Amino acid sequence: MSTTRKVAIGLGIAGGALLAAWLLTGSRKKKTKEFLTRTAADLSKSFQKKAKFPEDTDVHYV
């Protein structure tokens, strides 16, 4: 990998770490935790949806 790519990846990781640290400090900590909990619950519900197949009790012969 080139040096530029390594620097860009490093800055991206460092920026993400700074954002996470900022969101989890002070009064934002409670709001961030509530948001993440609510979002995780919504995602788990969407993945747990069962496929609904119409029940066709009549047999059709061709």
BANU-213848 format. One record per residue: x, y, z of N, C-alpha, C, O in turn; residue number from 1. Coordinates in steps of 0.2 Angstrom, whole numbers, plus 5000, padded with zeros to 4 digits. Atoms other than C-alpha are relative to their C-alpha. Layout:
<site><n_x>X</n_x><n_y>Y</n_y><n_z>Z</n_z><ca_x>X</ca_x><ca_y>Y</ca_y><ca_z>Z</ca_z><c_x>X</c_x><c_y>Y</c_y><c_z>Z</c_z><o_x>X</o_x><o_y>Y</o_y><o_z>Z</o_z><n>NUM</n></site>
...
***
This chain:
<site><n_x>5004</n_x><n_y>4994</n_y><n_z>5000</n_z><ca_x>5000</ca_x><ca_y>5000</ca_y><ca_z>5000</ca_z><c_x>5004</c_x><c_y>5006</c_y><c_z>5000</c_z><o_x>5010</o_x><o_y>5006</o_y><o_z>5003</o_z><n>1</n></site>
<site><n_x>4996</n_x><n_y>4994</n_y><n_z>5000</n_z><ca_x>5006</ca_x><ca_y>5017</ca_y><ca_z>4997</ca_z><c_x>4999</c_x><c_y>5004</c_y><c_z>5006</c_z><o_x>4995</o_x><o_y>5003</o_y><o_z>5010</o_z><n>2</n></site>
<site><n_x>5000</n_x><n_y>4996</n_y><n_z>4994</n_z><ca_x>5010</ca_x><ca_y>5030</ca_y><ca_z>5010</ca_z><c_x>4993</c_x><c_y>5004</c_y><c_z>5001</c_z><o_x>4991</o_x><o_y>5005</o_y><o_z>5006</o_z><n>3</n></site>
<site><n_x>5006</n_x><n_y>4996</n_y><n_z>5000</n_z><ca_x>4995</ca_x><ca_y>5041</ca_y><ca_z>5005</ca_z><c_x>4994</c_x><c_y>4996</c_y><c_z>5003</c_z><o_x>4990</o_x><o_y>4998</o_y><o_z>5007</o_z><n>4</n></site>
<site><n_x>5006</n_x><n_y>5004</n_y><n_z>4998</n_z><ca_x>4983</ca_x><ca_y>5027</ca_y><ca_z>5007</ca_z><c_x>5000</c_x><c_y>4998</c_y><c_z>5008</c_z><o_x>4995</o_x><o_y>4998</o_y><o_z>5011</o_z><n>5</n></site>
<site><n_x>4999</n_x><n_y>5002</n_y><n_z>4993</n_z><ca_x>4990</ca_x><ca_y>5022</ca_y><ca_z>5024</ca_z><c_x>4998</c_x><c_y>5006</c_y><c_z>5005</c_z><o_x>4995</o_x><o_y>5005</o_y><o_z>5010</o_z><n>6</n></site>
<site><n_x>5001</n_x><n_y>4994</n_y><n_z>4997</n_z><ca_x>4989</ca_x><ca_y>5040</ca_y><ca_z>5030</ca_z><c_x>4992</c_x><c_y>5001</c_y><c_z>5000</c_z><o_x>4989</o_x><o_y>5003</o_y><o_z>5005</o_z><n>7</n></site>
<site><n_x>5007</n_x><n_y>4999</n_y><n_z>5001</n_z><ca_x>4971</ca_x><ca_y>5041</ca_y><ca_z>5024</ca_z><c_x>4996</c_x><c_y>4995</c_y><c_z>5005</c_z><o_x>4991</o_x><o_y>4997</o_y><o_z>5008</o_z><n>8</n></site>
<site><n_x>5003</n_x><n_y>5005</n_y><n_z>4996</n_z><ca_x>4966</ca_x><ca_y>5025</ca_y><ca_z>5033</ca_z><c_x>5001</c_x><c_y>5002</c_y><c_z>5007</c_z><o_x>4996</o_x><o_y>5002</o_y><o_z>5011</o_z><n>9</n></site>
<site><n_x>4999</n_x><n_y>4998</n_y><n_z>4993</n_z><ca_x>4974</ca_x><ca_y>5031</ca_y><ca_z>5049</ca_z><c_x>4996</c_x><c_y>5006</c_y><c_z>5002</c_z><o_x>4994</o_x><o_y>5006</o_y><o_z>5008</o_z><n>10</n></site>
<site><n_x>5004</n_x><n_y>4994</n_y><n_z>4999</n_z><ca_x>4965</ca_x><ca_y>5048</ca_y><ca_z>5048</ca_z><c_x>4993</c_x><c_y>4998</c_y><c_z>5001</c_z><o_x>4990</o_x><o_y>5001</o_y><o_z>5006</o_z><n>11</n></site>
<site><n_x>5007</n_x><n_y>5002</n_y><n_z>4999</n_z><ca_x>4949</ca_x><ca_y>5039</ca_y><ca_z>5046</ca_z><c_x>4999</c_x><c_y>4997</c_y><c_z>5006</c_z><o_x>4993</o_x><o_y>4998</o_y><o_z>5010</o_z><n>12</n></site>
<site><n_x>5001</n_x><n_y>5003</n_y><n_z>4993</n_z><ca_x>4951</ca_x><ca_y>5028</ca_y><ca_z>5061</ca_z><c_x>5001</c_x><c_y>5004</c_y><c_z>5006</c_z><o_x>4997</o_x><o_y>5004</o_y><o_z>5010</o_z><n>13</n></site>
<site><n_x>5000</n_x><n_y>4995</n_y><n_z>4994</n_z><ca_x>4957</ca_x><ca_y>5042</ca_y><ca_z>5072</ca_z><c_x>4994</c_x><c_y>5004</c_y><c_z>5000</c_z><o_x>4992</o_x><o_y>5006</o_y><o_z>5006</o_z><n>14</n></site>
<site><n_x>5006</n_x><n_y>4995</n_y><n_z>5000</n_z><ca_x>4942</ca_x><ca_y>5053</ca_y><ca_z>5066</ca_z><c_x>4994</c_x><c_y>4996</c_y><c_z>5003</c_z><o_x>4991</o_x><o_y>4999</o_y><o_z>5007</o_z><n>15</n></site>
<site><n_x>5006</n_x><n_y>5003</n_y><n_z>4997</n_z><ca_x>4930</ca_x><ca_y>5039</ca_y><ca_z>5071</ca_z><c_x>5001</c_x><c_y>4999</c_y><c_z>5007</c_z><o_x>4996</o_x><o_y>4999</o_y><o_z>5011</o_z><n>16</n></site>
<site><n_x>4998</n_x><n_y>5001</n_y><n_z>4992</n_z><ca_x>4939</ca_x><ca_y>5036</ca_y><ca_z>5088</ca_z><c_x>4998</c_x><c_y>5007</c_y><c_z>5003</c_z><o_x>4995</o_x><o_y>5007</o_y><o_z>5009</o_z><n>17</n></site>
<site><n_x>5002</n_x><n_y>4993</n_y><n_z>4997</n_z><ca_x>4937</ca_x><ca_y>5055</ca_y><ca_z>5091</ca_z><c_x>4993</c_x><c_y>5001</c_y><c_z>5001</c_z><o_x>4990</o_x><o_y>5004</o_y><o_z>5006</o_z><n>18</n></site>
<site><n_x>5007</n_x><n_y>4999</n_y><n_z>5000</n_z><ca_x>4919</ca_x><ca_y>5055</ca_y><ca_z>5086</ca_z><c_x>4997</c_x><c_y>4996</c_y><c_z>5006</c_z><o_x>4992</o_x><o_y>4998</o_y><o_z>5009</o_z><n>19</n></site>
<site><n_x>5003</n_x><n_y>5004</n_y><n_z>4995</n_z><ca_x>4915</ca_x><ca_y>5040</ca_y><ca_z>5097</ca_z><c_x>5002</c_x><c_y>5003</c_y><c_z>5007</c_z><o_x>4997</o_x><o_y>5003</o_y><o_z>5012</o_z><n>20</n></site>
<site><n_x>4999</n_x><n_y>4997</n_y><n_z>4993</n_z><ca_x>4924</ca_x><ca_y>5048</ca_y><ca_z>5112</ca_z><c_x>4996</c_x><c_y>5006</c_y><c_z>5001</c_z><o_x>4994</o_x><o_y>5007</o_y><o_z>5007</o_z><n>21</n></site>
<site><n_x>5004</n_x><n_y>4994</n_y><n_z>4999</n_z><ca_x>4915</ca_x><ca_y>5064</ca_y><ca_z>5110</ca_z><c_x>4993</c_x><c_y>4999</c_y><c_z>5001</c_z><o_x>4989</o_x><o_y>5002</o_y><o_z>5005</o_z><n>22</n></site>
<site><n_x>5007</n_x><n_y>5002</n_y><n_z>4999</n_z><ca_x>4898</ca_x><ca_y>5056</ca_y><ca_z>5108</ca_z><c_x>4999</c_x><c_y>4996</c_y><c_z>5007</c_z><o_x>4993</o_x><o_y>4997</o_y><o_z>5010</o_z><n>23</n></site>
<site><n_x>5001</n_x><n_y>5003</n_y><n_z>4994</n_z><ca_x>4901</ca_x><ca_y>5046</ca_y><ca_z>5124</ca_z><c_x>5003</c_x><c_y>5003</c_y><c_z>5006</c_z><o_x>5004</o_x><o_y>5000</o_y><o_z>5011</o_z><n>24</n></site>
<site><n_x>4998</n_x><n_y>4996</n_y><n_z>4995</n_z><ca_x>4906</ca_x><ca_y>5060</ca_y><ca_z>5135</ca_z><c_x>4995</c_x><c_y>5005</c_y><c_z>5002</c_z><o_x>4991</o_x><o_y>5007</o_y><o_z>4998</o_z><n>25</n></site>
<site><n_x>5005</n_x><n_y>4995</n_y><n_z>4997</n_z><ca_x>4896</ca_x><ca_y>5072</ca_y><ca_z>5146</ca_z><c_x>4993</c_x><c_y>4998</c_y><c_z>4999</c_z><o_x>4991</o_x><o_y>4992</o_y><o_z>5000</o_z><n>26</n></site>
<site><n_x>5008</n_x><n_y>5001</n_y><n_z>5000</n_z><ca_x>4877</ca_x><ca_y>5074</ca_y><ca_z>5143</ca_z><c_x>4998</c_x><c_y>4996</c_y><c_z>4994</c_z><o_x>4993</o_x><o_y>4994</o_y><o_z>4994</o_z><n>27</n></site>
<site><n_x>5002</n_x><n_y>5004</n_y><n_z>5006</n_z><ca_x>4878</ca_x><ca_y>5066</ca_y><ca_z>5126</ca_z><c_x>5000</c_x><c_y>4992</c_y><c_z>5001</c_z><o_x>4997</o_x><o_y>4989</o_y><o_z>4997</o_z><n>28</n></site>
<site><n_x>4999</n_x><n_y>5007</n_y><n_z>4999</n_z><ca_x>4882</ca_x><ca_y>5049</ca_y><ca_z>5133</ca_z><c_x>4993</c_x><c_y>4997</c_y><c_z>5001</c_z><o_x>4992</o_x><o_y>4991</o_y><o_z>4998</o_z><n>29</n></site>
<site><n_x>5007</n_x><n_y>5003</n_y><n_z>4999</n_z><ca_x>4864</ca_x><ca_y>5045</ca_y><ca_z>5139</ca_z><c_x>4996</c_x><c_y>5000</c_y><c_z>4993</c_z><o_x>4993</o_x><o_y>4995</o_y><o_z>4992</o_z><n>30</n></site>
<site><n_x>5003</n_x><n_y>5000</n_y><n_z>5007</n_z><ca_x>4857</ca_x><ca_y>5051</ca_y><ca_z>5122</ca_z><c_x>5002</c_x><c_y>4995</c_y><c_z>4995</c_z><o_x>4999</o_x><o_y>4992</o_y><o_z>4992</o_z><n>31</n></site>
<site><n_x>4997</n_x><n_y>5005</n_y><n_z>5005</n_z><ca_x>4869</ca_x><ca_y>5041</ca_y><ca_z>5112</ca_z><c_x>4998</c_x><c_y>4993</c_y><c_z>5002</c_z><o_x>4997</o_x><o_y>4989</o_y><o_z>4997</o_z><n>32</n></site>
<site><n_x>5002</n_x><n_y>5007</n_y><n_z>4998</n_z><ca_x>4866</ca_x><ca_y>5025</ca_y><ca_z>5122</ca_z><c_x>4993</c_x><c_y>4999</c_y><c_z>4998</c_z><o_x>4991</o_x><o_y>4993</o_y><o_z>4996</o_z><n>33</n></site>
<site><n_x>5007</n_x><n_y>5001</n_y><n_z>5002</n_z><ca_x>4847</ca_x><ca_y>5027</ca_y><ca_z>5120</ca_z><c_x>4999</c_x><c_y>5000</c_y><c_z>4993</c_z><o_x>4995</o_x><o_y>4995</o_y><o_z>4990</o_z><n>34</n></site>
<site><n_x>5000</n_x><n_y>5001</n_y><n_z>5008</n_z><ca_x>4849</ca_x><ca_y>5030</ca_y><ca_z>5101</ca_z><c_x>5002</c_x><c_y>4994</c_y><c_z>4998</c_z><o_x>4999</o_x><o_y>4991</o_y><o_z>4994</o_z><n>35</n></site>
<site><n_x>4997</n_x><n_y>5006</n_y><n_z>5002</n_z><ca_x>4860</ca_x><ca_y>5015</ca_y><ca_z>5099</ca_z><c_x>4996</c_x><c_y>4994</c_y><c_z>5002</c_z><o_x>4995</o_x><o_y>4990</o_y><o_z>4998</o_z><n>36</n></site>
<site><n_x>5005</n_x><n_y>5005</n_y><n_z>4998</n_z><ca_x>4848</ca_x><ca_y>5004</ca_y><ca_z>5109</ca_z><c_x>4994</c_x><c_y>5000</c_y><c_z>4996</c_z><o_x>4992</o_x><o_y>4994</o_y><o_z>4994</o_z><n>37</n></site>
<site><n_x>5006</n_x><n_y>5000</n_y><n_z>5004</n_z><ca_x>4833</ca_x><ca_y>5010</ca_y><ca_z>5100</ca_z><c_x>5002</c_x><c_y>4997</c_y><c_z>4992</c_z><o_x>4998</o_x><o_y>4994</o_y><o_z>4990</o_z><n>38</n></site>
<site><n_x>4998</n_x><n_y>5001</n_y><n_z>5007</n_z><ca_x>4842</ca_x><ca_y>5008</ca_y><ca_z>5083</ca_z><c_x>5001</c_x><c_y>4992</c_y><c_z>4999</c_z><o_x>4999</o_x><o_y>4989</o_y><o_z>4995</o_z><n>39</n></site>
<site><n_x>4999</n_x><n_y>5007</n_y><n_z>5000</n_z><ca_x>4848</ca_x><ca_y>4990</ca_y><ca_z>5087</ca_z><c_x>4994</c_x><c_y>4996</c_y><c_z>5001</c_z><o_x>4993</o_x><o_y>4991</o_y><o_z>4998</o_z><n>40</n></site>
<site><n_x>5006</n_x><n_y>5003</n_y><n_z>4999</n_z><ca_x>4831</ca_x><ca_y>4985</ca_y><ca_z>5093</ca_z><c_x>4996</c_x><c_y>5000</c_y><c_z>4993</c_z><o_x>4993</o_x><o_y>4995</o_y><o_z>4991</o_z><n>41</n></site>
<site><n_x>5004</n_x><n_y>5000</n_y><n_z>5007</n_z><ca_x>4823</ca_x><ca_y>4991</ca_y><ca_z>5076</ca_z><c_x>5004</c_x><c_y>4996</c_y><c_z>4995</c_z><o_x>5000</o_x><o_y>4992</o_y><o_z>4991</o_z><n>42</n></site>
<site><n_x>4996</n_x><n_y>5004</n_y><n_z>5005</n_z><ca_x>4837</ca_x><ca_y>4982</ca_y><ca_z>5066</ca_z><c_x>4998</c_x><c_y>4993</c_y><c_z>5002</c_z><o_x>4997</o_x><o_y>4989</o_y><o_z>4997</o_z><n>43</n></site>
<site><n_x>5001</n_x><n_y>5007</n_y><n_z>4998</n_z><ca_x>4834</ca_x><ca_y>4966</ca_y><ca_z>5076</ca_z><c_x>4993</c_x><c_y>4998</c_y><c_z>4998</c_z><o_x>4992</o_x><o_y>4992</o_y><o_z>4996</o_z><n>44</n></site>
<site><n_x>5007</n_x><n_y>5001</n_y><n_z>5002</n_z><ca_x>4815</ca_x><ca_y>4967</ca_y><ca_z>5072</ca_z><c_x>5000</c_x><c_y>4999</c_y><c_z>4993</c_z><o_x>4996</o_x><o_y>4994</o_y><o_z>4990</o_z><n>45</n></site>
<site><n_x>5001</n_x><n_y>5001</n_y><n_z>5007</n_z><ca_x>4818</ca_x><ca_y>4969</ca_y><ca_z>5054</ca_z><c_x>5003</c_x><c_y>4994</c_y><c_z>4997</c_z><o_x>5001</o_x><o_y>4991</o_y><o_z>4992</o_z><n>46</n></site>
<site><n_x>4996</n_x><n_y>5006</n_y><n_z>5002</n_z><ca_x>4830</ca_x><ca_y>4954</ca_y><ca_z>5053</ca_z><c_x>4995</c_x><c_y>4994</c_y><c_z>5002</c_z><o_x>4996</o_x><o_y>4989</o_y><o_z>4999</o_z><n>47</n></site>
<site><n_x>5004</n_x><n_y>5006</n_y><n_z>4998</n_z><ca_x>4817</ca_x><ca_y>4943</ca_y><ca_z>5062</ca_z><c_x>4994</c_x><c_y>4999</c_y><c_z>4997</c_z><o_x>4990</o_x><o_y>4995</o_y><o_z>4999</o_z><n>48</n></site>
<site><n_x>5006</n_x><n_y>5001</n_y><n_z>5004</n_z><ca_x>4803</ca_x><ca_y>4946</ca_y><ca_z>5050</ca_z><c_x>5000</c_x><c_y>4993</c_y><c_z>4997</c_z><o_x>5004</o_x><o_y>4991</o_y><o_z>4993</o_z><n>49</n></site>
<site><n_x>5000</n_x><n_y>5007</n_y><n_z>5004</n_z><ca_x>4797</ca_x><ca_y>4929</ca_y><ca_z>5044</ca_z><c_x>4996</c_x><c_y>5001</c_y><c_z>4994</c_z><o_x>4992</o_x><o_y>5005</o_y><o_z>4993</o_z><n>50</n></site>
<site><n_x>5003</n_x><n_y>4999</n_y><n_z>5007</n_z><ca_x>4792</ca_x><ca_y>4927</ca_y><ca_z>5026</ca_z><c_x>4993</c_x><c_y>4997</c_y><c_z>5001</c_z><o_x>4992</o_x><o_y>4991</o_y><o_z>5003</o_z><n>51</n></site>
<site><n_x>5007</n_x><n_y>5003</n_y><n_z>5000</n_z><ca_x>4774</ca_x><ca_y>4925</ca_y><ca_z>5024</ca_z><c_x>4998</c_x><c_y>4997</c_y><c_z>4993</c_z><o_x>4998</o_x><o_y>5001</o_y><o_z>4988</o_z><n>52</n></site>
<site><n_x>5002</n_x><n_y>5003</n_y><n_z>5006</n_z><ca_x>4768</ca_x><ca_y>4913</ca_y><ca_z>5012</ca_z><c_x>4993</c_x><c_y>4999</c_y><c_z>5000</c_z><o_x>4990</o_x><o_y>4997</o_y><o_z>5005</o_z><n>53</n></site>
<site><n_x>5007</n_x><n_y>5001</n_y><n_z>5000</n_z><ca_x>4750</ca_x><ca_y>4913</ca_y><ca_z>5007</ca_z><c_x>4998</c_x><c_y>4992</c_y><c_z>5000</c_z><o_x>5001</o_x><o_y>4988</o_y><o_z>4996</o_z><n>54</n></site>
<site><n_x>5002</n_x><n_y>5007</n_y><n_z>4999</n_z><ca_x>4742</ca_x><ca_y>4897</ca_y><ca_z>5012</ca_z><c_x>4994</c_x><c_y>4998</c_y><c_z>4995</c_z><o_x>4989</o_x><o_y>5001</o_y><o_z>4995</o_z><n>55</n></site>
<site><n_x>5004</n_x><n_y>5002</n_y><n_z>5005</n_z><ca_x>4734</ca_x><ca_y>4889</ca_y><ca_z>4997</ca_z><c_x>4998</c_x><c_y>4993</c_y><c_z>5001</c_z><o_x>5001</o_x><o_y>4988</o_y><o_z>5000</o_z><n>56</n></site>
<site><n_x>5003</n_x><n_y>5006</n_y><n_z>4998</n_z><ca_x>4723</ca_x><ca_y>4875</ca_y><ca_z>5003</ca_z><c_x>4997</c_x><c_y>4996</c_y><c_z>4994</c_z><o_x>4996</o_x><o_y>4990</o_y><o_z>4994</o_z><n>57</n></site>
<site><n_x>5003</n_x><n_y>5003</n_y><n_z>5006</n_z><ca_x>4715</ca_x><ca_y>4872</ca_y><ca_z>4986</ca_z><c_x>5006</c_x><c_y>4997</c_y><c_z>4996</c_z><o_x>5011</o_x><o_y>5000</o_y><o_z>4995</o_z><n>58</n></site>
<site><n_x>4995</n_x><n_y>5003</n_y><n_z>5004</n_z><ca_x>4725</ca_x><ca_y>4860</ca_y><ca_z>4975</ca_z><c_x>4998</c_x><c_y>5001</c_y><c_z>4993</c_z><o_x>4992</o_x><o_y>4999</o_y><o_z>4991</o_z><n>59</n></site>
<site><n_x>5002</n_x><n_y>4999</n_y><n_z>5007</n_z><ca_x>4725</ca_x><ca_y>4865</ca_y><ca_z>4957</ca_z><c_x>5004</c_x><c_y>4995</c_y><c_z>4995</c_z><o_x>5010</o_x><o_y>4995</o_y><o_z>4995</o_z><n>60</n></site>
<site><n_x>4997</n_x><n_y>5004</n_y><n_z>5004</n_z><ca_x>4728</ca_x><ca_y>4852</ca_y><ca_z>4944</ca_z><c_x>5000</c_x><c_y>5002</c_y><c_z>4993</c_z><o_x>4995</o_x><o_y>5006</o_y><o_z>4991</o_z><n>61</n></site>
<site><n_x>5000</n_x><n_y>4997</n_y><n_z>5007</n_z><ca_x>4733</ca_x><ca_y>4856</ca_y><ca_z>4926</ca_z><c_x>5000</c_x><c_y>4994</c_y><c_z>4996</c_z><o_x>5000</o_x><o_y>4995</o_y><o_z>4989</o_z><n>62</n></site>
***
